[in-house]
Amino acid sequence: MEQKVSIAIDGPSGAGKSTIARRLAGELGYYYVDTGAIYRTVAYFFDLWGVAVKDIDAVTRYIDELTIGIEYDDEGVQHMIMNGMDVTDDIRTQDIAQKASVVSAYPVVREVLLDMQRQAARAHNVIMDGRDIGTVVLPKATVKIFLTASAEVRARRRAAELQAKGQKADYAKVLEQIRQRDHQDTHRAIAPLKQAKDAVKVDTTDMDIDQVVAAIRKIVDEKVGK
């Protein structure tokens, strides 16, 4: 079987991982796997059920009621299917993002989703982004990128993104949430956010999207070949 190429992009919330990964996947003809959306879907499921995500006993009890699927439209955009419903747009709120950070730390949740992610990498050339792709999910990824930016820049970008979608977004509140999410992600006991030893760090604080894509393409070309 032909060896598949896997590109792992890790980094904190708001670093632009999804935007960059989606564009790179389109340019390279790879599948894009947004693992953050998968965990958001889990959080959204429990939110609909009225289950507090901090209640690990309830999460464990009801996790088997959840089915998650990933579908791609004609433009290669990933759609999250939860128990037969497309919830792609519903999961894109700051509240669900915060709850996703909580559930992603639970071993029972990670166990359910880990094989789904690895199977995608076994079957296709993929670009996968998240918090622990290069350290845990795909430790032998062909290319590993750690994408980051200052908290202030990430907050401005996230606020602008939410406003563009018609959602209210106060910069100060978004910045506070970004910092809280950073703390949760880097201090969780299971698979905390950290840069893999063999990952290349790309700081996007003073870069636009085109510059970031070009920088990562150069890294990919050096590892995989043009």
Residue pairs with C-beta under 8 A, 6 or more apart in sequence:
4 121
4 122
4 123
4 124
4 125
4 126
5 30
5 125
5 126
5 142
5 143
5 224
6 121
6 125
6 126
6 127
6 128
6 138
6 141
6 142
6 143
7 21
7 24
7 30
7 126
7 127
7 128
7 141
7 142
7 143
7 144
7 145
7 220
8 128
8 129
8 133
8 134
8 137
8 138
8 141
8 143
8 144
8 145
8 196
8 199
9 17
9 20
9 21
9 127
9 128
9 129
9 130
9 133
9 145
9 147
9 216
10 17
10 129
10 130
10 131
10 132
10 133
10 134
10 135
10 144
10 145
10 146
10 147
10 193
10 195
10 196
10 199
11 17
11 129
11 131
11 145
11 146
11 147
11 148
11 193
12 148
12 154
12 178
12 181
12 182
12 185
12 193
13 97
13 101
13 154
13 158
13 178
13 181
13 182
13 185
14 149
14 154
14 155
14 157
14 158
14 178
15 147
15 148
15 149
15 154
15 204
16 147
16 149
16 157
16 204
16 209
16 212
17 36
17 129
17 130
17 147
18 34
18 36
18 37
18 129
19 209
20 129
20 147
20 209
20 212
20 213
20 216
21 32
21 34
21 127
21 128
21 129
22 32
22 34
22 76
22 77
22 78
23 209
23 213
24 30
24 32
24 127
24 213
24 216
24 217
24 220
25 31
25 32
25 76
25 126
25 127
26 32
26 76
27 213
27 217
28 125
28 127
28 220
29 125
30 124
30 125
30 126
30 127
31 72
31 120
31 124
31 125
31 126
31 127
32 76
32 78
32 126
32 127
32 128
33 70
33 78
33 117
33 120
33 121
33 126
33 127
33 128
33 129
34 78
34 129
35 113
35 117
35 128
35 129
35 130
35 131
35 133
35 137
36 97
36 100
36 129
36 130
36 131
37 78
37 80
37 88
37 91
38 68
38 70
38 80
38 113
38 116
38 117
39 100
39 101
39 103
39 104
39 109
39 113
40 80
40 91
40 92
40 96
40 97
40 100
41 68
41 80
41 82
41 87
41 91
42 63
42 66
42 68
42 100
42 103
42 104
42 109
42 113
43 53
43 91
43 96
43 99
43 100
43 102
43 103
44 82
44 87
44 90
44 91
44 96
45 66
45 82
45 83
46 52
46 53
46 58
46 59
46 62
46 99
46 103
47 53
47 95
47 96
47 99
49 62
49 65
51 58
51 59
51 62
52 58
53 59
53 99
53 102
53 103
54 102
56 106
56 108
59 103
59 106
59 108
59 109
60 106
60 108
63 108
63 109
63 112
65 83
66 82
66 83
66 112
67 82
67 83
67 84
68 80
68 81
68 82
68 113
68 116
69 80
69 81
70 78
70 79
70 80
70 81
70 116
70 120
71 78
71 79
71 81
71 86
72 78
72 79
73 79
78 88
79 86
79 88
80 86
80 87
80 88
80 91
81 87
90 96
91 100
92 165
93 167
94 158
94 162
94 169
94 174
94 177
97 177
97 181
98 177
98 180
98 181
101 181
101 184
101 185
102 184
103 109
104 110
104 131
104 188
105 184
105 188
105 189
105 190
105 191
106 190
107 190
110 190
110 191
114 136
114 137
117 128
117 133
117 137
117 138
118 137
118 138
120 126
120 128
121 128
121 138
121 141
128 137
128 138
128 141
129 147
130 137
131 185
131 191
131 192
131 193
132 191
132 192
132 193
133 141
133 144
134 141
134 144
134 145
134 146
134 196
134 198
134 199
135 191
135 194
135 196
136 191
139 196
142 223
142 224
143 200
143 219
143 220
143 223
143 224
144 196
144 198
144 199
144 200
145 199
145 200
145 201
145 202
145 216
145 219
146 195
146 196
146 199
146 200
146 201
146 202
147 202
147 204
147 212
148 201
148 202
148 203
148 204
149 157
149 203
149 204
149 205
150 205
151 175
151 178
151 179
151 182
152 175
153 204
153 205
154 178
155 171
155 174
155 175
155 178
156 171
158 169
158 174
158 178
159 169
159 170
159 171
159 174
160 169
161 169
162 168
162 169
162 174
163 169
182 193
185 192
185 193
186 192
186 193
186 194
195 201
200 219
202 212
202 215
202 216
202 219
204 212
207 215
